[in-house]
Amino acid sequence: MKRILDIGHNDLRLFFKSKSAYIWLFAMPLAFVYFMGFANRGPGDPSNRRPPVLVENNDTNFLGRALLDELDTQGMWLLDPTNRESAARMIRIPEDFSRRVMAGEQSKVGFFKRDGSAKSDAMLIEVRLVRALIAMNSHLLEAAAQTDNAPESITEEQLREVMKKPNPVALDAKFAGRKPVPSGFAFSLPGNLVLYLLMNLMIFGGASVAAERRNGVIRRLMVHPVTNLELVMGKIYGLMLLGAVQIGFFLVVGKLVLGVNLGANVPAVTLTLLVLAWVGGSLGVLVGSVFASEDRVVGLCVLVSLLMGALGGCWWPLEIAPPTLQKIALFLPTGWALKGLHQLISFGSGFGPAVIPLIVLLVFGLSANLLAARFFRS
């Protein structure tokens, strides 16, 4: 056991002697966490989503403007016309909207589909549009009752005064029966941490094993009373220590700087990431044992980690991916790692829903560990 610890501690010391290690461990992942979190933040929180909608207001009177404000109050993300391709649905307010409503006549608000938009967002927009229209009718009736005037004589000031009043009854509507789409830093932090944790440990592990075998370091180590298994476990232990440093740094930054709500799930999040570090370290030692060229090892590790990251949901939420891609993710450690992490971070679940992803990750780690020990060469 002491030899395993000595090998791991020595490898960790050598890793941090390289200045480029700091860039790949901290600077590069942090830049991607911020960029992707900013790009995918969206308005509001993922448990009470504000779906993007494009509203064409053809009414020049005050009721059209008031309806826009009510749509915003009901939790819609009103897009600028230049971003119309991002809209889940389109709403059109007719040009005679105010005149017909004030005259007591029926006025139809257009509701249009957009191909390729998420069904969950479309349903949410439809529900909130109905709520906004009901709220507008209620405001008009209340304004008419307070002024004792006919509805057609209501002014914008009177209507706005009613709309400003707090509602005696509040409705807090959230997703039910289906998990919301992760967004913002709650998506980018686990996604990029999984990607770069796997990539770094595979590259550092594979390149170091290939270089030490080529330079004869491993053969010199074999002169001492150390077995192949101890060498493999020592290498993997050192890589797990390296992963623990990266994990600790990003959890602290995520909590204190980016405002990611880890809550009481920090131990479970840390455990999931440490098991993934075991998987990445074992895969790195395996690749370094099979291939002799460091350049080939680095290229293969980068390619494999990027593919696993893309297919496993590190770059985009699997909730919006096609069903085929969601099934492919279940064959990858990145897919299961993110499945567990999003349960803990984005959805605020307890440890229970993360147990199965953790067990699957343990199976990946054990399999990679056994393969690394089987193909290790001095």
C-alpha positions as CSV (number, residue, x, y, z in Angstrom):
1,M,0.0,0.0,0.0
2,K,2.8,2.4,0.8
3,R,4.4,1.9,-2.6
4,I,1.1,2.8,-4.3
5,L,0.8,6.0,-2.2
6,D,4.4,6.9,-3.0
7,I,4.0,6.4,-6.7
8,G,0.8,8.5,-6.7
9,H,2.2,11.3,-4.7
10,N,5.4,11.5,-6.8
11,D,3.3,11.6,-10.0
12,L,1.2,14.4,-8.6
13,R,4.3,16.4,-7.8
14,L,5.6,15.9,-11.3
15,F,2.3,17.0,-12.9
16,F,2.3,20.3,-11.1
17,K,5.9,21.0,-12.2
18,S,4.5,21.5,-15.7
19,K,3.2,25.1,-16.3
20,S,0.9,23.9,-19.0
21,A,-0.9,21.7,-16.5
22,Y,-2.4,24.7,-14.8
23,I,-3.8,26.0,-18.1
24,W,-5.6,22.7,-18.9
25,L,-6.6,22.0,-15.3
26,F,-8.0,25.5,-14.4
27,A,-7.8,28.3,-17.0
28,M,-9.2,26.5,-20.1
29,P,-12.2,24.7,-18.3
30,L,-13.0,27.9,-16.4
31,A,-13.2,29.9,-19.6
32,F,-15.6,27.4,-21.2
33,V,-17.7,27.2,-18.0
34,Y,-18.2,30.9,-18.1
35,F,-18.8,31.2,-21.8
36,M,-21.2,28.3,-22.1
37,G,-23.0,29.3,-18.9
38,F,-23.5,32.8,-20.2
39,A,-24.6,31.6,-23.6
40,N,-27.1,29.1,-22.2
41,R,-28.3,31.0,-19.2
42,G,-31.8,32.0,-20.4
43,P,-34.1,34.0,-18.1
44,G,-35.3,32.7,-14.8
45,D,-34.5,29.3,-13.3
46,P,-34.9,25.9,-15.0
47,S,-37.6,24.8,-12.5
48,N,-39.8,27.7,-13.6
49,R,-38.8,28.2,-17.2
50,R,-39.5,31.4,-19.2
51,P,-40.0,30.1,-22.8
52,P,-38.9,32.3,-25.6
53,V,-41.8,33.8,-27.7
54,L,-42.0,36.3,-30.5
55,V,-44.9,38.8,-30.2
56,E,-46.0,40.8,-33.2
57,N,-48.0,43.7,-31.8
58,N,-49.9,45.3,-34.6
59,D,-52.1,47.3,-32.2
60,T,-51.0,50.9,-31.7
61,N,-53.4,51.5,-28.8
62,F,-52.6,51.0,-25.1
63,L,-54.3,47.6,-24.7
64,G,-51.7,46.0,-27.0
65,R,-48.9,47.4,-24.8
66,A,-50.7,46.3,-21.7
67,L,-51.0,42.7,-23.0
68,L,-47.3,42.6,-23.7
69,D,-46.6,43.6,-20.1
70,E,-49.0,41.0,-18.9
71,L,-47.3,38.3,-21.0
72,D,-44.0,39.2,-19.4
73,T,-45.6,39.1,-15.9
74,Q,-47.0,35.6,-16.7
75,G,-43.4,34.3,-17.3
76,M,-42.7,34.6,-21.0
77,W,-39.4,35.6,-22.5
78,L,-40.4,38.2,-25.1
79,L,-37.9,38.1,-28.0
80,D,-36.6,40.9,-30.1
81,P,-37.7,40.4,-33.8
82,T,-34.0,39.9,-34.7
83,N,-34.0,36.7,-32.7
84,R,-37.1,35.2,-34.2
85,E,-35.4,31.9,-34.9
86,S,-35.0,31.2,-31.2
87,A,-38.8,31.5,-30.6
88,A,-40.7,28.4,-29.5
89,R,-44.0,30.0,-30.6
90,M,-45.3,33.3,-32.2
91,I,-48.1,35.5,-30.9
92,R,-49.8,38.1,-33.1
93,I,-51.9,40.9,-31.6
94,P,-54.3,42.2,-34.3
95,E,-54.3,45.9,-35.2
96,D,-57.9,46.3,-34.1
97,F,-57.3,44.6,-30.7
98,S,-57.9,47.6,-28.5
99,R,-60.9,49.0,-30.5
100,R,-62.8,45.7,-30.5
101,V,-62.1,44.9,-26.8
102,M,-63.2,48.4,-25.7
103,A,-66.3,48.0,-27.8
104,G,-67.2,44.7,-26.1
105,E,-66.5,42.7,-29.3
106,Q,-64.5,39.5,-29.6
107,S,-60.9,39.9,-30.7
108,K,-58.7,36.9,-31.7
109,V,-55.1,36.8,-30.8
110,G,-53.0,34.7,-33.2
111,F,-51.0,31.8,-31.9
112,F,-48.5,30.2,-34.4
113,K,-46.3,27.2,-34.3
114,R,-42.6,27.1,-35.3
115,D,-41.1,24.0,-36.7
116,G,-38.4,22.3,-34.6
117,S,-39.4,24.0,-31.3
118,A,-39.7,22.1,-28.1
119,K,-43.1,20.8,-27.3
120,S,-42.7,21.6,-23.6
121,D,-42.0,25.2,-24.3
122,A,-45.0,25.4,-26.7
123,M,-47.4,24.0,-24.1
124,L,-46.1,26.4,-21.5
125,I,-46.5,29.4,-23.8
126,E,-50.1,28.3,-24.6
127,V,-51.0,28.0,-21.0
128,R,-49.4,31.3,-20.0
129,L,-51.1,33.1,-23.0
130,V,-54.5,31.9,-21.7
131,R,-53.6,33.1,-18.2
132,A,-52.5,36.5,-19.6
133,L,-55.8,36.9,-21.5
134,I,-57.9,36.0,-18.5
135,A,-55.8,38.4,-16.4
136,M,-56.4,41.2,-18.9
137,N,-60.2,40.6,-18.8
138,S,-60.1,40.7,-15.0
139,H,-58.1,43.9,-15.0
140,L,-60.6,45.6,-17.4
141,L,-63.6,44.5,-15.4
142,E,-62.0,45.7,-12.2
143,A,-61.1,49.0,-13.7
144,A,-64.6,49.4,-15.1
145,A,-66.1,48.6,-11.6
146,Q,-63.9,51.1,-9.8
147,T,-64.7,54.0,-12.1
148,D,-68.4,53.2,-12.6
149,N,-67.9,54.0,-16.3
150,A,-68.6,52.0,-19.4
151,P,-65.7,49.7,-20.5
152,E,-65.0,51.8,-23.6
153,S,-64.2,54.9,-21.4
154,I,-61.4,53.2,-19.5
155,T,-58.1,55.0,-19.9
156,E,-54.6,53.6,-19.9
157,E,-53.8,55.2,-16.5
158,Q,-56.8,53.5,-14.9
159,L,-55.9,50.1,-16.3
160,R,-52.2,50.5,-15.3
161,E,-53.3,51.4,-11.8
162,V,-55.3,48.2,-11.5
163,M,-52.4,46.1,-13.0
164,K,-50.0,47.5,-10.4
165,K,-52.0,46.2,-7.5
166,P,-50.7,43.0,-5.9
167,N,-52.9,40.0,-6.5
168,P,-54.5,38.5,-3.4
169,V,-53.9,35.0,-4.8
170,A,-50.6,33.9,-6.3
171,L,-50.1,30.9,-8.6
172,D,-46.6,29.4,-8.6
173,A,-46.5,27.0,-11.7
174,K,-43.6,24.8,-12.2
175,F,-42.7,21.6,-14.2
176,A,-44.4,18.5,-12.9
177,G,-43.8,14.9,-14.0
178,R,-40.9,15.9,-16.1
179,K,-37.5,17.4,-15.3
180,P,-36.7,20.9,-16.6
181,V,-33.9,21.5,-19.1
182,P,-30.7,22.4,-17.2
183,S,-29.4,25.9,-18.1
184,G,-26.9,28.6,-17.2
185,F,-24.0,27.7,-14.9
186,A,-25.9,24.8,-13.5
187,F,-25.5,23.2,-16.9
188,S,-22.0,24.5,-17.9
189,L,-20.3,23.8,-14.6
190,P,-20.9,20.0,-14.5
191,G,-20.8,19.6,-18.3
192,N,-17.3,21.2,-18.6
193,L,-16.0,19.7,-15.4
194,V,-16.9,16.2,-16.6
195,L,-15.4,16.9,-20.1
196,Y,-12.1,18.3,-18.9
197,L,-11.8,16.0,-15.9
198,L,-12.0,13.0,-18.3
199,M,-9.8,14.6,-21.0
200,N,-7.0,15.8,-18.6
201,L,-6.7,12.5,-16.7
202,M,-6.7,10.5,-19.9
203,I,-4.1,12.7,-21.5
204,F,-1.8,13.1,-18.5
205,G,-2.2,9.4,-17.6
206,G,-1.7,8.1,-21.0
207,A,1.2,10.4,-22.0
208,S,3.1,9.8,-18.7
209,V,2.8,6.0,-18.9
210,A,4.0,6.1,-22.6
211,A,6.8,8.5,-21.9
212,E,8.0,6.5,-18.8
213,R,7.9,3.3,-20.7
214,R,9.9,4.8,-23.6
215,N,12.5,6.4,-21.3
216,G,13.0,3.2,-19.2
217,V,11.6,4.7,-16.0
218,I,9.1,1.9,-15.5
219,R,11.8,-0.8,-16.1
220,R,14.0,0.9,-13.5
221,L,11.0,0.9,-11.1
222,M,10.6,-2.9,-11.7
223,V,14.1,-3.4,-10.2
224,H,12.5,-2.5,-6.8
225,P,10.1,-4.8,-5.0
226,V,7.0,-3.4,-6.8
227,T,4.5,-5.4,-8.8
228,N,2.7,-4.4,-12.0
229,L,-0.6,-4.1,-10.1
230,E,1.0,-1.7,-7.6
231,L,2.4,0.4,-10.5
232,V,-1.0,0.6,-12.2
233,M,-2.8,1.4,-8.9
234,G,-0.2,4.0,-8.0
235,K,-0.6,5.7,-11.4
236,I,-4.3,5.7,-11.1
237,Y,-4.1,7.0,-7.5
238,G,-1.9,9.9,-8.6
239,L,-4.4,10.8,-11.4
240,M,-7.3,10.7,-9.0
241,L,-5.4,13.1,-6.7
242,L,-5.0,15.4,-9.7
243,G,-8.7,15.1,-10.4
244,A,-9.5,15.8,-6.8
245,V,-7.6,19.1,-7.0
246,Q,-9.6,20.1,-10.2
247,I,-12.9,19.0,-8.6
248,G,-12.3,21.0,-5.4
249,F,-11.3,24.1,-7.4
250,F,-14.4,24.1,-9.6
251,L,-16.8,23.3,-6.8
252,V,-15.5,26.2,-4.8
253,V,-15.6,28.6,-7.9
254,G,-19.1,27.3,-8.8
255,K,-20.5,27.9,-5.3
256,L,-18.8,31.2,-4.4
257,V,-18.2,32.9,-7.8
258,L,-20.8,31.5,-10.2
259,G,-23.6,31.1,-7.7
260,V,-24.4,27.5,-8.5
261,N,-26.7,26.1,-5.8
262,L,-25.0,22.9,-4.6
263,G,-27.0,22.9,-1.4
264,A,-26.6,19.8,0.7
265,N,-25.5,17.7,-2.3
266,V,-21.8,18.6,-2.2
267,P,-20.8,15.2,-0.8
268,A,-22.8,13.3,-3.5
269,V,-21.5,15.6,-6.3
270,T,-17.9,15.1,-5.1
271,L,-18.3,11.4,-4.9
272,T,-19.7,11.2,-8.4
273,L,-16.8,13.2,-9.8
274,L,-14.2,11.2,-7.9
275,V,-15.6,8.0,-9.4
276,L,-15.4,9.6,-12.8
277,A,-11.8,10.6,-12.1
278,W,-11.2,6.9,-11.4
279,V,-12.7,6.0,-14.8
280,G,-10.6,8.7,-16.6
281,G,-7.4,7.7,-14.8
282,S,-7.9,4.0,-15.6
283,L,-8.6,4.8,-19.3
284,G,-5.5,7.0,-19.4
285,V,-3.2,4.3,-18.0
286,L,-4.8,1.8,-20.4
287,V,-4.2,3.9,-23.5
288,G,-0.6,4.7,-22.4
289,S,0.0,0.9,-22.0
290,V,-1.3,0.0,-25.4
291,F,0.3,2.8,-27.5
292,A,4.0,3.7,-27.3
293,S,4.0,7.1,-29.1
294,E,3.1,10.0,-26.8
295,D,1.7,12.0,-29.8
296,R,-0.6,9.2,-30.7
297,V,-1.7,8.8,-27.1
298,V,-2.5,12.5,-26.8
299,G,-4.4,12.6,-30.1
300,L,-6.4,9.5,-29.3
301,C,-7.3,10.7,-25.8
302,V,-8.4,14.1,-27.1
303,L,-10.5,12.6,-29.8
304,V,-12.1,10.0,-27.5
305,S,-12.8,12.5,-24.7
306,L,-14.4,15.0,-27.0
307,L,-16.6,12.4,-28.6
308,M,-17.7,11.1,-25.2
309,G,-18.3,14.7,-24.1
310,A,-20.4,15.6,-27.1
311,L,-22.4,12.3,-27.1
312,G,-22.7,12.3,-23.3
313,G,-24.3,15.8,-23.0
314,C,-21.4,18.0,-22.0
315,W,-22.0,20.5,-24.8
316,W,-25.8,20.6,-24.8
317,P,-28.5,19.3,-22.5
318,L,-29.6,15.7,-23.4
319,E,-33.2,16.8,-22.6
320,I,-33.3,18.6,-25.9
321,A,-31.4,16.0,-27.9
322,P,-33.0,13.4,-30.2
323,P,-34.0,10.1,-28.5
324,T,-31.3,8.3,-30.4
325,L,-28.6,10.5,-28.9
326,Q,-30.1,10.1,-25.4
327,K,-29.8,6.3,-25.8
328,I,-26.2,6.5,-27.0
329,A,-25.3,8.6,-23.9
330,L,-26.3,5.6,-21.7
331,F,-23.3,3.7,-23.1
332,L,-20.8,6.3,-22.0
333,P,-19.4,7.3,-18.6
334,T,-20.0,11.0,-19.4
335,G,-23.7,10.4,-20.0
336,W,-24.1,8.7,-16.6
337,A,-21.9,11.2,-14.8
338,L,-24.0,14.1,-16.1
339,K,-27.2,12.2,-15.4
340,G,-26.3,12.0,-11.7
341,L,-24.9,15.5,-11.5
342,H,-27.9,17.1,-13.1
343,Q,-30.1,15.2,-10.6
344,L,-28.1,16.7,-7.8
345,I,-27.4,20.2,-9.1
346,S,-30.0,21.2,-11.6
347,F,-33.0,19.3,-10.2
348,G,-32.1,19.6,-6.5
349,S,-32.7,15.9,-5.9
350,G,-31.3,14.0,-2.9
351,F,-28.8,11.2,-3.1
352,G,-31.4,8.6,-4.1
353,P,-31.8,9.4,-7.8
354,A,-28.0,9.6,-8.2
355,V,-27.4,6.1,-6.9
356,I,-28.0,4.2,-10.2
357,P,-25.7,6.6,-12.2
358,L,-23.1,6.2,-9.5
359,I,-23.3,2.4,-9.7
360,V,-23.0,2.4,-13.5
361,L,-19.9,4.7,-13.2
362,L,-18.4,2.2,-10.7
363,V,-18.9,-0.5,-13.2
364,F,-17.1,1.6,-15.9
365,G,-14.3,2.3,-13.4
366,L,-13.8,-1.3,-12.4
367,S,-13.8,-2.4,-16.1
368,A,-11.3,0.2,-17.1
369,N,-9.2,-0.6,-14.1
370,L,-9.0,-4.3,-14.9
371,L,-8.2,-3.6,-18.5
372,A,-5.5,-1.2,-17.5
373,A,-3.9,-3.8,-15.2
374,R,-4.3,-6.5,-17.9
375,F,-2.6,-4.6,-20.7
376,F,0.0,-2.7,-18.6
377,R,3.5,-3.2,-20.0
378,S,6.9,-2.2,-18.6
